[in-house]
Amino acid sequence: MRAEFKLRICSGRWKKIKKKNEETRKKIRELLRKTPAQTTVRHREKKEKLQADLIRQREVMDKVKAKLEHAQSLVNWDKEVRVLVF
């Protein structure tokens, strides 16, 4: 029971951090599409901040993925078991 709960929490965290990472990548792509003449100092600062966020998110994603894999290994799945609900 505890292992299943831990697995559910870890998978939820994984989905959230992955979604955040995709949003950050999308924002960076939008900034990179602009020509140098269109970019301002604020755009460059925002790009640098987003790139730093990507690096930090990658580190967090690696940790969360390791925890998720560990939680999956704790749960015992038996394909032969059938649950009957009356």
LINQUI-V404540 format. One record per run of one state. SS is the DSSP state (alpha for helix, beta for strand, coil for the rest). FROM is the first residue (numbers start at 1). TO is the last residue. If there is no record, write none. Layout:
SS & FROM & TO
SS & FROM & TO
This chain:
coil & 1 & 1
alpha & 2 & 33
coil & 34 & 40
alpha & 41 & 74
coil & 75 & 86
